[in-house]
Amino acid sequence: MTTTITAPVADHRGPVTGKERALAPDLIRGAMLLLIGLANSANFAFAGQPGVESAPHGFERILNFLKLTFVDARAYPVFAVMFGYGLVQLARRQRTSGATPGAVRRILLKRNGWLVAFGLLHATLLYFGDFLGAYGVVGIICALFLLNRGDKFHRIVLVIWAFMAVEVVVFAAKAMLAVVNSSGPAHALTNEPNPSLAATSYFASLVDRLHEYPAHFASVLGFIVIVWLGIWAARKQILENPAAHRTLLTRVAVGGLGITVLGGLPLAFVGAGWLHVDESAVGALSYLSHVSGMFGGPGYVALFGLLVARIHKLSLPIRAMSALGQRSLSGYLFQSVWWTVLLAPFALDLRFGSTAYTAALVAIGVWLISVAGAYAMSRRSYRGPAETLLRRLVY
């Protein structure tokens, strides 16, 4: 009698392979890490937020203007959209391979649980302004309550975003009224200090971060509505085939970036020293800039989707930025290490001369190094260290 031993079949598949990846999501993540770097390096350089020169001169005015118009409160929504998009891609790959619904949910919960742990470590050891922990919590909520819903339910998020657009218009009217009625002394745009970024010892910075992180963590949980929009887009597979969705992508790019740029311009004029209003008006313009910034998420994503739809040949810069996008977790953490080494008072403290120039140059330099490093790893089929660790923990 012959006994046949059958190997047990896993109830889930492993992580995504290189051949399964879509260009647009990777290119978006890799390119937009530059904006994340410009925002976070400025926070380190100025030891506060939003990280702008309060009394700008010369080209500093341009740097403040560009940062407040295109970067601040406009970069992280891109990654929130892409996080939601990635949740659906991960779940779809698992289901397509035959994984049971329970197995898919377990993978999602496990992965996002580890993201919470990564975020706590990142916030404790390097930078209080971590988003990984909040992503993890939002991902758990989505896995439990959103991902398995039908198309009709997910259309609710479009209604929410329509109301948000109306809300921006209302706040814009209030902000303009505050500008018109401005009568007090001119108030410069100043940075709200973060003690952990000004600490003169690493231990002191660590203690300060433990105090700062909970409030920051709570403040960003609300971006679940941005993640939800990414879930809706992924269910339509918009970025897998952007050429088939040109009309939608064009409308979202024009509408989203139009709202986010127009909403940020008034504060950018204040930050550049070209508009002088009282403290109350500056507060109103700051809030308008913040709420309009969320539309930069879908706006930038749509813009890159249109770019990918026009790409017929992968040039070296596109391949390199996409390689970084495939390793965006490592790229994000890599940046925080270098901001600490280069800009922290207890480290090299390179905040000499114009802090605005320093922050911008350091951000661009670190991003270019990460692009080159990611491309070198891709040539050798190496994953990023953070991605490798997360995959081992999850799968």
Contacts in CASP RR format, 6 or more apart in sequence:
PFRMAT RR
TARGET T0000
AUTHOR 0000-0000-0000
METHOD contacts of the structure
MODEL  1
MTTTITAPVADHRGPVTGKERALAPDLIRGAMLLLIGLANSANFAFAGQP
GVESAPHGFERILNFLKLTFVDARAYPVFAVMFGYGLVQLARRQRTSGAT
PGAVRRILLKRNGWLVAFGLLHATLLYFGDFLGAYGVVGIICALFLLNRG
DKFHRIVLVIWAFMAVEVVVFAAKAMLAVVNSSGPAHALTNEPNPSLAAT
SYFASLVDRLHEYPAHFASVLGFIVIVWLGIWAARKQILENPAAHRTLLT
RVAVGGLGITVLGGLPLAFVGAGWLHVDESAVGALSYLSHVSGMFGGPGY
VALFGLLVARIHKLSLPIRAMSALGQRSLSGYLFQSVWWTVLLAPFALDL
RFGSTAYTAALVAIGVWLISVAGAYAMSRRSYRGPAETLLRRLVY
11 99 0 8 1.000
11 100 0 8 1.000
11 102 0 8 1.000
11 103 0 8 1.000
12 94 0 8 1.000
12 97 0 8 1.000
12 99 0 8 1.000
12 103 0 8 1.000
12 104 0 8 1.000
12 106 0 8 1.000
12 107 0 8 1.000
12 395 0 8 1.000
13 93 0 8 1.000
13 94 0 8 1.000
13 97 0 8 1.000
13 98 0 8 1.000
13 99 0 8 1.000
14 395 0 8 1.000
15 391 0 8 1.000
15 394 0 8 1.000
15 395 0 8 1.000
16 89 0 8 1.000
16 90 0 8 1.000
16 93 0 8 1.000
18 326 0 8 1.000
20 93 0 8 1.000
21 326 0 8 1.000
22 239 0 8 1.000
22 240 0 8 1.000
23 308 0 8 1.000
23 311 0 8 1.000
23 314 0 8 1.000
23 318 0 8 1.000
23 322 0 8 1.000
24 239 0 8 1.000
24 240 0 8 1.000
24 242 0 8 1.000
24 304 0 8 1.000
24 305 0 8 1.000
24 308 0 8 1.000
25 82 0 8 1.000
25 85 0 8 1.000
25 86 0 8 1.000
25 89 0 8 1.000
25 239 0 8 1.000
25 325 0 8 1.000
26 322 0 8 1.000
26 323 0 8 1.000
26 325 0 8 1.000
26 326 0 8 1.000
27 304 0 8 1.000
27 307 0 8 1.000
27 308 0 8 1.000
27 318 0 8 1.000
27 321 0 8 1.000
27 322 0 8 1.000
27 325 0 8 1.000
28 78 0 8 1.000
28 82 0 8 1.000
28 239 0 8 1.000
28 300 0 8 1.000
28 301 0 8 1.000
28 304 0 8 1.000
28 305 0 8 1.000
28 325 0 8 1.000
29 79 0 8 1.000
29 82 0 8 1.000
29 324 0 8 1.000
29 325 0 8 1.000
29 326 0 8 1.000
29 328 0 8 1.000
30 321 0 8 1.000
30 322 0 8 1.000
30 324 0 8 1.000
30 325 0 8 1.000
30 328 0 8 1.000
30 371 0 8 1.000
31 304 0 8 1.000
31 321 0 8 1.000
32 75 0 8 1.000
32 78 0 8 1.000
32 79 0 8 1.000
32 300 0 8 1.000
33 324 0 8 1.000
33 325 0 8 1.000
33 328 0 8 1.000
33 331 0 8 1.000
33 332 0 8 1.000
33 335 0 8 1.000
33 367 0 8 1.000
33 370 0 8 1.000
34 363 0 8 1.000
34 364 0 8 1.000
34 367 0 8 1.000
35 70 0 8 1.000
35 71 0 8 1.000
35 74 0 8 1.000
35 75 0 8 1.000
35 78 0 8 1.000
36 75 0 8 1.000
36 76 0 8 1.000
36 79 0 8 1.000
36 332 0 8 1.000
36 335 0 8 1.000
37 75 0 8 1.000
37 335 0 8 1.000
37 363 0 8 1.000
37 366 0 8 1.000
37 367 0 8 1.000
38 67 0 8 1.000
38 71 0 8 1.000
38 75 0 8 1.000
38 359 0 8 1.000
38 360 0 8 1.000
38 363 0 8 1.000
38 364 0 8 1.000
39 67 0 8 1.000
39 71 0 8 1.000
39 72 0 8 1.000
39 75 0 8 1.000
39 76 0 8 1.000
40 127 0 8 1.000
40 129 0 8 1.000
40 335 0 8 1.000
40 336 0 8 1.000
40 339 0 8 1.000
40 363 0 8 1.000
41 335 0 8 1.000
41 339 0 8 1.000
41 343 0 8 1.000
41 359 0 8 1.000
41 360 0 8 1.000
41 362 0 8 1.000
41 363 0 8 1.000
41 366 0 8 1.000
42 50 0 8 1.000
42 51 0 8 1.000
42 52 0 8 1.000
42 67 0 8 1.000
42 356 0 8 1.000
42 359 0 8 1.000
42 360 0 8 1.000
42 363 0 8 1.000
43 49 0 8 1.000
43 50 0 8 1.000
43 51 0 8 1.000
43 129 0 8 1.000
43 194 0 8 1.000
43 197 0 8 1.000
44 127 0 8 1.000
44 197 0 8 1.000
44 339 0 8 1.000
44 340 0 8 1.000
44 343 0 8 1.000
44 344 0 8 1.000
44 359 0 8 1.000
45 51 0 8 1.000
45 343 0 8 1.000
45 351 0 8 1.000
45 355 0 8 1.000
45 356 0 8 1.000
45 358 0 8 1.000
45 359 0 8 1.000
45 362 0 8 1.000
46 52 0 8 1.000
46 53 0 8 1.000
46 191 0 8 1.000
46 355 0 8 1.000
46 359 0 8 1.000
47 191 0 8 1.000
47 193 0 8 1.000
47 194 0 8 1.000
47 197 0 8 1.000
47 198 0 8 1.000
47 345 0 8 1.000
48 191 0 8 1.000
48 192 0 8 1.000
48 193 0 8 1.000
48 194 0 8 1.000
48 197 0 8 1.000
48 198 0 8 1.000
49 191 0 8 1.000
49 192 0 8 1.000
49 194 0 8 1.000
50 67 0 8 1.000
50 68 0 8 1.000
50 72 0 8 1.000
50 189 0 8 1.000
50 191 0 8 1.000
51 67 0 8 1.000
51 191 0 8 1.000
51 359 0 8 1.000
52 63 0 8 1.000
52 64 0 8 1.000
52 67 0 8 1.000
52 68 0 8 1.000
52 189 0 8 1.000
52 191 0 8 1.000
52 271 0 8 1.000
52 356 0 8 1.000
53 60 0 8 1.000
53 63 0 8 1.000
53 64 0 8 1.000
53 354 0 8 1.000
53 355 0 8 1.000
53 356 0 8 1.000
54 188 0 8 1.000
54 189 0 8 1.000
54 190 0 8 1.000
54 191 0 8 1.000
55 188 0 8 1.000
56 63 0 8 1.000
56 64 0 8 1.000
56 271 0 8 1.000
56 272 0 8 1.000
56 273 0 8 1.000
56 356 0 8 1.000
59 357 0 8 1.000
60 354 0 8 1.000
60 356 0 8 1.000
60 357 0 8 1.000
61 271 0 8 1.000
61 272 0 8 1.000
61 273 0 8 1.000
61 274 0 8 1.000
62 272 0 8 1.000
63 356 0 8 1.000
63 357 0 8 1.000
63 360 0 8 1.000
64 189 0 8 1.000
64 268 0 8 1.000
64 271 0 8 1.000
64 272 0 8 1.000
64 273 0 8 1.000
64 356 0 8 1.000
65 268 0 8 1.000
65 269 0 8 1.000
65 271 0 8 1.000
65 272 0 8 1.000
65 274 0 8 1.000
66 268 0 8 1.000
68 264 0 8 1.000
68 267 0 8 1.000
68 268 0 8 1.000
68 271 0 8 1.000
68 272 0 8 1.000
68 289 0 8 1.000
69 261 0 8 1.000
69 264 0 8 1.000
69 265 0 8 1.000
69 268 0 8 1.000
70 261 0 8 1.000
72 289 0 8 1.000
73 289 0 8 1.000
73 290 0 8 1.000
73 293 0 8 1.000
73 294 0 8 1.000
74 260 0 8 1.000
74 293 0 8 1.000
74 296 0 8 1.000
74 297 0 8 1.000
74 300 0 8 1.000
76 131 0 8 1.000
76 220 0 8 1.000
76 223 0 8 1.000
77 223 0 8 1.000
77 226 0 8 1.000
77 293 0 8 1.000
77 294 0 8 1.000
77 295 0 8 1.000
77 296 0 8 1.000
77 297 0 8 1.000
77 298 0 8 1.000
78 296 0 8 1.000
78 297 0 8 1.000
78 300 0 8 1.000
78 301 0 8 1.000
79 131 0 8 1.000
79 328 0 8 1.000
80 135 0 8 1.000
80 223 0 8 1.000
80 226 0 8 1.000
80 227 0 8 1.000
80 230 0 8 1.000
80 297 0 8 1.000
81 226 0 8 1.000
81 227 0 8 1.000
81 229 0 8 1.000
81 230 0 8 1.000
81 233 0 8 1.000
81 297 0 8 1.000
81 298 0 8 1.000
81 301 0 8 1.000
82 230 0 8 1.000
82 301 0 8 1.000
83 135 0 8 1.000
83 138 0 8 1.000
83 139 0 8 1.000
83 227 0 8 1.000
83 230 0 8 1.000
84 139 0 8 1.000
84 142 0 8 1.000
84 227 0 8 1.000
84 228 0 8 1.000
84 230 0 8 1.000
84 231 0 8 1.000
84 234 0 8 1.000
85 230 0 8 1.000
85 231 0 8 1.000
85 233 0 8 1.000
85 234 0 8 1.000
85 239 0 8 1.000
86 234 0 8 1.000
87 108 0 8 1.000
87 139 0 8 1.000
87 142 0 8 1.000
87 143 0 8 1.000
87 147 0 8 1.000
87 227 0 8 1.000
87 231 0 8 1.000
87 234 0 8 1.000
88 147 0 8 1.000
88 230 0 8 1.000
88 231 0 8 1.000
88 234 0 8 1.000
88 235 0 8 1.000
89 234 0 8 1.000
90 107 0 8 1.000
90 108 0 8 1.000
90 111 0 8 1.000
91 104 0 8 1.000
91 108 0 8 1.000
91 147 0 8 1.000
92 234 0 8 1.000
94 103 0 8 1.000
94 104 0 8 1.000
94 107 0 8 1.000
95 101 0 8 1.000
95 104 0 8 1.000
99 107 0 8 1.000
101 148 0 8 1.000
105 143 0 8 1.000
105 144 0 8 1.000
107 394 0 8 1.000
107 395 0 8 1.000
108 139 0 8 1.000
108 140 0 8 1.000
108 142 0 8 1.000
108 143 0 8 1.000
108 147 0 8 1.000
109 140 0 8 1.000
109 143 0 8 1.000
109 144 0 8 1.000
110 393 0 8 1.000
110 394 0 8 1.000
111 390 0 8 1.000
111 394 0 8 1.000
112 135 0 8 1.000
112 136 0 8 1.000
112 137 0 8 1.000
112 139 0 8 1.000
112 140 0 8 1.000
112 143 0 8 1.000
113 136 0 8 1.000
113 140 0 8 1.000
114 390 0 8 1.000
114 393 0 8 1.000
114 394 0 8 1.000
115 132 0 8 1.000
115 133 0 8 1.000
115 135 0 8 1.000
115 136 0 8 1.000
115 139 0 8 1.000
115 390 0 8 1.000
116 132 0 8 1.000
116 133 0 8 1.000
116 136 0 8 1.000
116 137 0 8 1.000
116 140 0 8 1.000
118 132 0 8 1.000
118 133 0 8 1.000
118 329 0 8 1.000
118 386 0 8 1.000
118 390 0 8 1.000
119 130 0 8 1.000
119 132 0 8 1.000
119 133 0 8 1.000
120 130 0 8 1.000
120 133 0 8 1.000
120 213 0 8 1.000
122 130 0 8 1.000
122 132 0 8 1.000
122 333 0 8 1.000
122 336 0 8 1.000
123 129 0 8 1.000
123 130 0 8 1.000
123 133 0 8 1.000
123 209 0 8 1.000
123 213 0 8 1.000
123 216 0 8 1.000
123 217 0 8 1.000
124 206 0 8 1.000
124 209 0 8 1.000
124 210 0 8 1.000
124 213 0 8 1.000
125 206 0 8 1.000
126 333 0 8 1.000
126 336 0 8 1.000
126 337 0 8 1.000
126 339 0 8 1.000
126 340 0 8 1.000
127 209 0 8 1.000
127 336 0 8 1.000
127 339 0 8 1.000
127 340 0 8 1.000
128 194 0 8 1.000
128 196 0 8 1.000
128 208 0 8 1.000
128 209 0 8 1.000
128 212 0 8 1.000
128 213 0 8 1.000
128 216 0 8 1.000
129 212 0 8 1.000
129 213 0 8 1.000
129 216 0 8 1.000
130 213 0 8 1.000
130 216 0 8 1.000
130 217 0 8 1.000
131 220 0 8 1.000
132 329 0 8 1.000
132 332 0 8 1.000
133 217 0 8 1.000
134 217 0 8 1.000
134 220 0 8 1.000
134 221 0 8 1.000
134 223 0 8 1.000
135 227 0 8 1.000
137 221 0 8 1.000
138 221 0 8 1.000
138 222 0 8 1.000
138 223 0 8 1.000
138 224 0 8 1.000
138 227 0 8 1.000
139 227 0 8 1.000
141 224 0 8 1.000
142 224 0 8 1.000
142 227 0 8 1.000
142 228 0 8 1.000
142 231 0 8 1.000
146 154 0 8 1.000
146 228 0 8 1.000
146 231 0 8 1.000
147 231 0 8 1.000
151 235 0 8 1.000
154 228 0 8 1.000
154 231 0 8 1.000
154 232 0 8 1.000
154 235 0 8 1.000
155 232 0 8 1.000
157 225 0 8 1.000
157 228 0 8 1.000
157 229 0 8 1.000
157 231 0 8 1.000
157 232 0 8 1.000
158 232 0 8 1.000
160 225 0 8 1.000
160 228 0 8 1.000
161 225 0 8 1.000
161 229 0 8 1.000
161 298 0 8 1.000
164 225 0 8 1.000
164 291 0 8 1.000
164 294 0 8 1.000
164 295 0 8 1.000
165 259 0 8 1.000
165 295 0 8 1.000
167 291 0 8 1.000
168 259 0 8 1.000
168 263 0 8 1.000
168 288 0 8 1.000
168 291 0 8 1.000
168 292 0 8 1.000
168 295 0 8 1.000
171 284 0 8 1.000
171 287 0 8 1.000
171 288 0 8 1.000
171 291 0 8 1.000
171 292 0 8 1.000
172 262 0 8 1.000
172 263 0 8 1.000
172 288 0 8 1.000
172 292 0 8 1.000
174 284 0 8 1.000
174 288 0 8 1.000
175 266 0 8 1.000
175 281 0 8 1.000
175 284 0 8 1.000
175 285 0 8 1.000
175 287 0 8 1.000
175 288 0 8 1.000
176 266 0 8 1.000
178 277 0 8 1.000
178 280 0 8 1.000
178 281 0 8 1.000
178 283 0 8 1.000
178 284 0 8 1.000
178 285 0 8 1.000
179 266 0 8 1.000
179 275 0 8 1.000
179 277 0 8 1.000
179 281 0 8 1.000
179 284 0 8 1.000
179 285 0 8 1.000
181 281 0 8 1.000
182 277 0 8 1.000
182 278 0 8 1.000
182 280 0 8 1.000
182 281 0 8 1.000
183 278 0 8 1.000
184 278 0 8 1.000
184 279 0 8 1.000
185 278 0 8 1.000
186 276 0 8 1.000
186 277 0 8 1.000
186 278 0 8 1.000
187 277 0 8 1.000
187 278 0 8 1.000
187 279 0 8 1.000
187 281 0 8 1.000
187 282 0 8 1.000
188 270 0 8 1.000
188 271 0 8 1.000
188 273 0 8 1.000
189 267 0 8 1.000
189 270 0 8 1.000
189 271 0 8 1.000
189 282 0 8 1.000
189 286 0 8 1.000
194 208 0 8 1.000
194 212 0 8 1.000
195 208 0 8 1.000
195 211 0 8 1.000
195 212 0 8 1.000
196 205 0 8 1.000
196 206 0 8 1.000
196 208 0 8 1.000
196 209 0 8 1.000
196 212 0 8 1.000
197 205 0 8 1.000
197 344 0 8 1.000
198 345 0 8 1.000
199 205 0 8 1.000
199 208 0 8 1.000
199 344 0 8 1.000
199 345 0 8 1.000
199 346 0 8 1.000
200 345 0 8 1.000
200 346 0 8 1.000
201 346 0 8 1.000
202 344 0 8 1.000
202 346 0 8 1.000
205 344 0 8 1.000
205 346 0 8 1.000
223 294 0 8 1.000
226 294 0 8 1.000
226 297 0 8 1.000
229 298 0 8 1.000
233 239 0 8 1.000
233 298 0 8 1.000
233 301 0 8 1.000
236 245 0 8 1.000
238 245 0 8 1.000
238 248 0 8 1.000
238 249 0 8 1.000
239 301 0 8 1.000
239 305 0 8 1.000
239 308 0 8 1.000
242 249 0 8 1.000
242 305 0 8 1.000
242 306 0 8 1.000
242 308 0 8 1.000
242 309 0 8 1.000
243 309 0 8 1.000
246 306 0 8 1.000
246 309 0 8 1.000
248 302 0 8 1.000
249 302 0 8 1.000
249 303 0 8 1.000
249 305 0 8 1.000
249 306 0 8 1.000
249 309 0 8 1.000
250 302 0 8 1.000
250 306 0 8 1.000
252 298 0 8 1.000
252 299 0 8 1.000
252 301 0 8 1.000
252 302 0 8 1.000
253 299 0 8 1.000
253 302 0 8 1.000
253 303 0 8 1.000
253 306 0 8 1.000
255 295 0 8 1.000
255 299 0 8 1.000
256 295 0 8 1.000
256 296 0 8 1.000
256 297 0 8 1.000
256 298 0 8 1.000
256 299 0 8 1.000
256 302 0 8 1.000
257 295 0 8 1.000
257 296 0 8 1.000
257 299 0 8 1.000
257 300 0 8 1.000
257 303 0 8 1.000
258 295 0 8 1.000
259 292 0 8 1.000
259 293 0 8 1.000
259 295 0 8 1.000
259 296 0 8 1.000
260 292 0 8 1.000
260 293 0 8 1.000
260 294 0 8 1.000
260 295 0 8 1.000
260 296 0 8 1.000
260 297 0 8 1.000
260 299 0 8 1.000
262 292 0 8 1.000
263 288 0 8 1.000
263 289 0 8 1.000
263 292 0 8 1.000
263 293 0 8 1.000
264 285 0 8 1.000
264 288 0 8 1.000
264 289 0 8 1.000
264 292 0 8 1.000
264 293 0 8 1.000
266 275 0 8 1.000
266 285 0 8 1.000
266 288 0 8 1.000
266 289 0 8 1.000
267 282 0 8 1.000
267 285 0 8 1.000
267 286 0 8 1.000
267 288 0 8 1.000
267 289 0 8 1.000
268 289 0 8 1.000
269 275 0 8 1.000
270 276 0 8 1.000
270 277 0 8 1.000
270 282 0 8 1.000
270 285 0 8 1.000
277 285 0 8 1.000
311 318 0 8 1.000
314 322 0 8 1.000
316 375 0 8 1.000
319 375 0 8 1.000
319 378 0 8 1.000
320 371 0 8 1.000
320 372 0 8 1.000
320 374 0 8 1.000
320 375 0 8 1.000
321 371 0 8 1.000
323 371 0 8 1.000
323 373 0 8 1.000
323 374 0 8 1.000
323 375 0 8 1.000
323 377 0 8 1.000
323 378 0 8 1.000
324 331 0 8 1.000
324 370 0 8 1.000
324 371 0 8 1.000
324 373 0 8 1.000
324 374 0 8 1.000
324 375 0 8 1.000
325 374 0 8 1.000
326 374 0 8 1.000
326 378 0 8 1.000
326 383 0 8 1.000
326 387 0 8 1.000
327 374 0 8 1.000
327 377 0 8 1.000
327 383 0 8 1.000
327 384 0 8 1.000
327 386 0 8 1.000
327 387 0 8 1.000
329 384 0 8 1.000
329 386 0 8 1.000
329 387 0 8 1.000
329 390 0 8 1.000
330 374 0 8 1.000
330 384 0 8 1.000
330 385 0 8 1.000
330 386 0 8 1.000
330 387 0 8 1.000
331 370 0 8 1.000
331 374 0 8 1.000
331 386 0 8 1.000
333 386 0 8 1.000
334 366 0 8 1.000
334 370 0 8 1.000
335 366 0 8 1.000
335 367 0 8 1.000
335 370 0 8 1.000
338 362 0 8 1.000
338 366 0 8 1.000
339 362 0 8 1.000
339 366 0 8 1.000
340 347 0 8 1.000
341 347 0 8 1.000
341 348 0 8 1.000
342 348 0 8 1.000
342 350 0 8 1.000
342 362 0 8 1.000
342 366 0 8 1.000
343 349 0 8 1.000
343 350 0 8 1.000
343 351 0 8 1.000
343 358 0 8 1.000
343 359 0 8 1.000
343 362 0 8 1.000
350 358 0 8 1.000
350 362 0 8 1.000
351 358 0 8 1.000
352 358 0 8 1.000
374 384 0 8 1.000
377 383 0 8 1.000
377 384 0 8 1.000
383 391 0 8 1.000
END
